[in-house]
Amino acid sequence: MAVIDLDDAVRAAVARQLKIAPDRLTVDTDLTSLGLDDDATAFGVIEAVEDVLDVRFPDDFLDGLHTYGQLTSAVRIAVGG
């Protein structure tokens, strides 16, 4: 089984889905500034992260998350890492 770096995997999936450079994603990056206030965009990002990590999140996973740092923390908690 291959070991992946969770932070790198999430960063790459989010950046690829949003068509932005991965270095634009910092812990303080506001998710709405990335377009994640749009349901279709948010769904696409979560689906991309789910695919790369081979996990599933609830539909309301992004509710209450405001920054990229909060997103990565929530992913880490959800996958037990």
C-alpha positions in Angstrom: 0.0 0.0 0.0 1.4 3.4 -1.0 1.8 6.0 1.6 0.7 9.5 0.6 1.3 12.8 2.3 -2.2 13.9 3.3 -1.5 17.7 3.0 0.2 17.3 -0.4 -2.7 15.2 -1.7 -5.4 17.6 -0.5 -3.5 20.6 -1.8 -2.9 19.0 -5.2 -6.6 17.9 -5.5 -8.0 21.3 -4.5 -5.6 23.2 -6.8 -6.2 20.9 -9.7 -10.0 21.2 -9.3 -9.9 25.0 -9.0 -7.3 25.4 -11.7 -5.0 27.4 -9.5 -1.3 27.1 -8.5 -1.0 24.9 -5.3 1.1 27.6 -3.7 -1.9 29.9 -3.6 -3.4 27.6 -0.9 -2.2 28.7 2.5 -3.8 28.0 5.9 -5.4 31.5 5.8 -6.8 31.3 2.2 -10.5 32.1 2.3 -12.5 29.4 0.7 -15.1 31.8 -0.7 -12.3 33.7 -2.5 -11.6 30.4 -4.3 -15.2 30.1 -5.4 -16.3 27.6 -2.9 -19.4 29.5 -2.1 -20.8 28.0 -5.3 -22.4 24.5 -4.6 -21.1 23.0 -7.8 -17.6 24.2 -7.2 -17.7 23.0 -3.6 -19.0 19.6 -4.6 -16.2 19.2 -7.2 -13.5 20.1 -4.7 -14.9 17.6 -2.1 -15.2 14.9 -4.8 -11.6 15.5 -6.0 -10.3 15.1 -2.4 -12.5 12.0 -1.9 -11.1 10.5 -5.0 -7.5 11.1 -4.2 -7.9 9.8 -0.6 -10.4 7.1 -1.4 -12.8 8.3 1.2 -16.3 9.7 1.3 -17.5 12.8 3.2 -21.0 13.9 4.1 -22.7 16.3 1.8 -22.4 19.1 4.4 -18.7 18.6 4.9 -17.7 22.1 4.0 -20.4 23.7 6.2 -18.7 26.0 8.7 -15.3 25.8 7.1 -14.0 29.2 6.1 -10.3 28.7 5.3 -8.1 26.2 3.5 -6.4 25.5 6.8 -9.8 24.6 8.3 -10.5 22.3 5.3 -7.2 20.4 5.7 -7.8 20.1 9.4 -11.3 18.7 8.9 -10.0 16.3 6.3 -7.3 15.1 8.6 -9.8 14.5 11.4 -12.3 12.8 9.1 -9.7 10.3 7.9 -8.2 9.8 11.3 -4.8 11.3 10.4 
